Amino acid sequence: MKKYFTALFILLYISVIISSCATISSEWEKAKSINTIDAYNAFIENHRGTLFADSAIIRLQYLNSKEEWEETLSINTIDAYDAFIVKNPVTIFKDSALNKLQYLYSKSVQDAVSNTLPIAKLDVDLVNLYTNKSEFVIFEHILEEHSSEDPDPIVRGDYNTLEKLEELVKSRCSKILSAVITKATFPKECILSVEMRHGVRLIDPVTRQKIRDEAKTLFKVNISKETIKKHDWSNISNDEVMKLWSVKENIIPKLIITTEY
């Protein structure tokens, strides 16, 4: 008789578990069909630690970030995207937010520099943003669309020597940095860098034949956030800017300038 009651108890226990699982499964399907923040919150509250609870939490996080993302898109400002990423560092919308940030930063930089260098072709790159090694890099492809009528006296003059080329890139780096720091929006906790890029022809050292043409970084400088904060940039000369930056790359002395095509 004892064995009979034990077996009956086990059967009843199993049937309760099966019934409970069926109920939870049914409620999970219902929550998924409703697919709202309230539905997933209610499911999690009623079924913590169950098979579907983790899935409910993931879906809830997605809907929360989706709602915030749509609101951020409607605001469409650098501050809004920045706040969204800080609050949602692992959301599936992070890459989209970074792309939006990069576009708006690029536009801000281009607008800031346009008065000083109206034909400058600029872009930005956000390197390791939101880390202690973050860098805000501004690229310019120098001499693109320049002509002998260019108002820049260095460009208008004889720049087909290494000395003149280096003078040109330093001058433009200074102007870009000053304009960006005083007029543009950029991440204030980043290192601010400027890279001058230009088409360089790679030559086989033995045959002296062209291997390929490619855009290379000729010159790169950066200024730390601490240095930026220490100085008044509203009235600073190009020469003074050059004393504040650190040169990170300079391949100009190794170049050979030629008129051959």
C-alpha positions, 0 to 999 in steps of 0.5 A: 500500500505504501508503494502505491501511495508513493507512486501515486504521489509521484504521478501527481507531482509530475502532472502538476509540473507538466501542467505548470510548464504548459501554463508557463509556456502558454503565457510565454506565447501570449506575452510574445504575441502581445510583444510589449514592455508591459507584457514582458514585465508581467511575465517576468514578475510572475515567472522568475527563474523559469525557462522563459524568464531570460528570453523575456528579459532579453526581449524587454531590453530590446523593446526598451532600447528600441523605444529609446532609439526611436526617440533618439532618432527623432531628436537627432543631435550629437548629445542625444546619440551620445546619451543613448550609447552611454545608457545602452552600451550593448544594444543592437542599435549601438552601431547605428548610433555611432554612424549617426554620431560620426556623420553629425561630428563630420558635419560639425567639423566641416561647418567649423572649418569651411570659413577658413578652408572653404574647399577642404575635404574633411571626414572624421573617425571615432577611434575607441570612443567611450574608452580611456584611449578614445581619439577623434581623428579628422582627415583631410585629403590635401590638394584635392581640387586645388588649382593655381588660383587657390587663395591659400598662398602656400598652395598658390605658390611653389609647393612641389618641393618637400619643404613647401609640402611640409609647410602646407600640411602644417599650416592646414593642420593648424587651421583645422585644429583652431577652427575645430576647437573653437567652433565645432562639436567634438568629444571633449574627453578624446585626443584630437588628431588631424591626419593629412592624406594624399595620393602617393605612388609606390615604386618598385626599388629595383625596377623603378616601375610603379607598383600602385597609387594609394592614399597615405597619411603624410602627416599626423598630429594630435593634441591631448584633452589636457592641452586643449583645456589649458589654453585660450583658443580664441586668439592663437596663431598657427605658429603657437598651435604647432608648438602645442601638438605632438607629431605622430607621423611624418613621411614627407622627408621620405617622399620623392616629388615628380611630375611624371605620370 
